[in-house]
């Protein structure tokens, strides 16, 4: 089943409207909403389709750190997932995403990732492209997820933007729309 990030935002808004009007949202809908949050840290292995632009040693190290973090996230090792991040990282999920806000430090990110990961029966994610944008790295992500109450897989394509300073990953901002992420970094 192919699903866009826009579909999930619509789903989120429909569930929000149901709650506001006193109706109950379906369990499957609630699980689907968490997908957006989970996908902010997705992609784990280098694929045949993946494009990487590594033109500085600092950028190459940051991409290696991100690959390690995604891999750890996908196997459920949240300590390893946050290990390579700056201790004072600012991690921003859009307000329209479940759990959408800014998380501070490794502990805040770890708490967010743990809650997000726990919502899924299975997850497979893969970076499709790393884009050098000065002191930022844009990661195009393709993720496949399956809710605990479903046998169907859902495909979603998103973008995560990481800020790198002094060789450390000091910030992350998630985007449901890849083009919006590129505009945000000035590309």
Secondary structure, DSSP 8 states (H G I E B T S, - for coil): -B--HHHHHHHHHHHHHHHHTT----HHHHHHHHHHHHGGG---S--TT-EE---SHHHHHHHHHHHHHHHHHHTT-HHHHHHTEEEEEEEE--TTSTT-SEEEHHHHHHHHHHHHHHTEEEEEEEEEEEEEETTEEEEEEEEEEEETT-S--EEEEEEEEEEEETTEEEEEEEESSHHHHHHHTT-
